[in-house]
Amino acid sequence: MKLTITAPATTANLGAGFDVFGAALSCENRFFVEVGGEGFALADGSRLPLEGPNLFLAALQSAAAALGAPAPPVGVVAEAAVPLRSGLGSSATAICAGLLAAQAILERSLAPADALRIASALDGHPDNVAACLLGGVTISAGDGLVRRLPAPQLAAVIYYPGTEQGTEAARRDLAPQIDRADAVFNISRASLFVYALTQGDHALLRAACEDRLHESVRLRGLPFALQARAAALAAGAYAMPLSGSGPSLLALAPQARAEAVAAALREVAAGDKAARIIPLEFAEQGAQVLSGA
């Protein structure tokens, strides 16, 4: 049996929705799976510099165990379009693809809540994996409770500085406790975010994406960020929160202003050979099995 599985990039937090909001993006990783094969490689022939367990195989094994079956041996070649440790959910793509592979090969289905539980345990939190599994915009409320909104009709222009930043490393600098006023501030902004999306009131996004829980700490290590944000807003973006824990930033813009925002960000990135500006959209489709034989 051979399978092709796609899993979308994701962005998490979206400002005030720390560990709660996630959204699928129109960039995807592809996983070519062959039952009976062996190993995990990239499509260009290189092997991933793994730190810890391979998340695809860990997800496949966890899903098989949950389905009461031994994990099938597989060989996997990954066509990776999502940069590693970029704040764009590369780990979530591997986890969600592994879950789908196990179910397709074993011809059994996990309950959605069980799939999300396994994925969240492997990724450490549900925001990216929920969006990768379901597509659209997701709200993860804990204890497996997730609700999905349709993908907004907005451009999503990524400023990727070309550097890596792991989520756990980015978390270590965050304060273990927060001030009540900051909690209230973030609740208000997260509520505005949901209103802005459901009512199409996108002008609210600048206020709705403000945050007092994590961005100020994480932005200290990203010297380009404030300049990039100012340039994106001046070019017509509604807001530009960090994508996940960074280092990427996500400009939310009217589709008619997408190229202007991208051009402004290219000017900020000029001279930095590692930086990339990636114009995307939000994606309705989550991870899926495209074909099998």
C-alpha positions, -999 to +999 in steps of 0.1 A: +000+000+000+012+035-008-004+067+005+000+104-001-009+126+028-010+163+029-010+185+061-012+223+061+010+248+078-006+265+107-003+296+127-012+297+164-021+323+191-029+350+166-021+376+192-042+373+223-054+337+218-024+321+236-025+283+233-061+286+221-064+300+186-050+282+155-055+285+118-045+265+087-025+281+060-022+275+022+012+259+024+015+222+031+039+193+037+034+161+018+042+127+031+046+097+007+041+066+028+048+030+017+038+001+039+066-023+045+093+004+038+117+017+063+131+050+074+121+087+072+137+110+046+132+143+029+123+143-008+157+158-017+174+127-002+186+143+031+176+130+065+160+152+091+183+162+120+159+148+146+160+159+182+140+133+201+115+110+185+103+112+150+068+128+154+053+111+123+063+076+136+053+085+172+019+096+160+015+065+139+024+042+168+002+061+192-028+059+168-023+022+162-021+015+199-053+034+204-069+013+177-057-019+194-033-029+166+004-031+161+020-002+143+027-012+107+062-008+093+064+021+069+089+041+048+082+078+046+095+105+022+085+140+032+082+169+008+087+197+033+075+232+022+069+243+058+102+256+074+113+238+105+109+256+139+095+286+122+063+291+141+043+276+112+034+242+127+059+219+110+057+195+139+019+195+137+021+184+101+042+154+110+019+144+139-013+148+120+000+129+089+011+101+112-024+099+127-040+097+093-015+072+080-023+047+108-060+050+103-057+046+065-034+016+067-054-002+094-087+008+078-101+020+112-110+054+124-102+072+156-129+093+172-121+130+165-116+136+202-092+107+205-072+119+175-070+154+190-060+140+224-031+120+209-019+149+187-021+174+216-001+151+238+027+147+212+028+184+203+024+197+239-007+218+233-037+216+209-037+249+190-015+239+160-027+203+157-063+212+159-060+236+130-039+211+111-064+184+115-096+204+110-085+233+087-101+268+090-097+286+123-099+266+155-106+275+191-092+249+216-108+253+250-091+224+268-102+188+276-107+181+240-132+208+234-125+224+200-147+245+178-140+255+142-147+287+123-144+289+085-112+302+070-113+340+068-111+357+034-079+374+043-043+373+030-017+358+053+017+372+045+045+356+064+078+373+074+101+343+080+136+355+091+152+322+081+162+313+117+148+285+139+131+289+172+117+259+191+085+263+210+098+250+243+128+273+242+105+303+235+083+293+265+110+292+290+113+330+292+075+336+298+064+346+333+049+317+353+022+340+367+003+369+351-013+400+364-051+400+365-053+432+344-033+415+317-056+384+318-086+407+314-069+425+286-063+393+267-098+380+273-112+412+258-089+410+228-095+373+221-133+380+223-129+408+198-109+385+175-138+360+173-163+388+167-141+403+140-139+369+121-175+359+125-189+393+116-164+402+089-154+433+109-117+430+100-108+465+109-111+453+146-082+429+140-055+455+150-070+458+185-080+421+186-045+409+180-029+429+208-014+407+235+001+410+270+009+374+278+037+364+255+045+387+225+064+414+244+089+388+258+093+369+225+097+400+204+128+411+223+148+385+205+135+394+171+151+428+161+134+429+127+099+424+142+088+460+151+101+474+118+083+446+098+051+452+117+052+489+111+058+484+074+030+459+071+005+481+088+016+511+067+010+490+036-025+482+045-024+451+068-049+449+096-025+434+121+008+415+123+010+391+153+037+366+159+030+332+143+030+308+172+061+314+193+080+329+164+103+337+148+079+342+119+053+370+119+019+369+102+005+399+085-033+398+083-044+419+053-072+424+028-066+402-002-064+434-024-035+446-003-015+413-002+011+423-028+016+457-013+021+442+021+045+416+007+065+443-011+068+464+020+081+434+039+106+426+012+120+461+017+125+454+054+141+420+046+164+435+019+200+426+026+191+396+048+197+366+025+181+342+050+147+360+053+118+350+032+084+367+025+058+341+019+024+353+007-003+328+017-040+325+024-060+308+051-069+272+043-103+255+047-089+220+043-071+202+071-048+172+068-061+146+044-051+113+026-050+121-011-044+087-025-038+050-017-029+020-037 
